[in-house]
Structures are given as C-alpha cells and as structure tokens.
Amino acid sequence: MLRKISFAFVTLVLFLGMSTAAFAQKTTVVRVVVVKTDNPAAYAQALEAGKEVMKKAGVSANTRVYQASYAGTDAGAVVATIEYPSMAALAEAEMKLRADKDYVAWIKSLEKIRTIVSDSIYREL
C-alpha cells in the first residue's frame, strides 16, 4: 500500500511540476509529514540517520522535525518537514530516492517507530 501511495505522490508531483514548470522553479516547496509515535526522540534520531542516507543518494534538502506545543488536541504531535527549492527539485529527489536501496530500507525501518497521519506538500506564496 505504501508503494501505491508513493507512486501516486510521485505522479502528482511530476504532473504538478510539468504543468507549472516556470512557476515551480521560483517557488519553495515543503513536504510536511505528520506522524504518530510513542518515542519522538527516537524518531528524531532516525531522521538524522535519514539525512545521511539522502545525502549519499545525492539529494540536498532541509529536513527538520518538530513537536507541537500549545496545540490543543494536537499537542505532542510530531511533524517532519523536508524543504526543496522547487517542485521540480522535489520530483527529482523522489525519483532518486525511490531508486536508492539504502533509502528504501531506511523508510521501511521507520515503520517500527511511527505511523504516518498525513503527508502534504505546501508551496510558498
């Protein structure tokens, strides 16, 4: 099921990237992944390891992890963000990472410590 979601995500990104190529080149995009985890510290540590995997695969992106405070019923929620300089850069990164066996194994290992609640793309206005 994760592969189907990933394929749909990459297809959407490529479609959006092609349909707005000129605009996408000038617009920062952020992938925002909200997760449920019983151990936010372990998840943050796992993301640090993932940064190295992404770097080895030739992907340059700003990755951060946050935990919500003063967020009502969402207090304690954990959010990971990956910032790219453009939609085209995000699509290129996704293609590289899907083909990288170390990245695929790393993503699989995250299933032990988190469940994805939502996965969205935001673009800078």
Secondary structure as GFF3:
##gff-version 3
##sequence-region A 1 125
A	DSSP	alpha_helix	2	19	.	.	.	ID=ss1
A	DSSP	alpha_helix	21	25	.	.	.	ID=ss2
A	DSSP	beta_strand	29	36	.	.	.	ID=ss3
A	DSSP	alpha_helix	40	56	.	.	.	ID=ss4
A	DSSP	beta_strand	62	67	.	.	.	ID=ss5
A	DSSP	three_ten_helix	72	74	.	.	.	ID=ss6
A	DSSP	beta_strand	78	84	.	.	.	ID=ss7
A	DSSP	alpha_helix	87	98	.	.	.	ID=ss8
A	DSSP	alpha_helix	101	110	.	.	.	ID=ss9
A	DSSP	beta_strand	115	123	.	.	.	ID=ss10
###
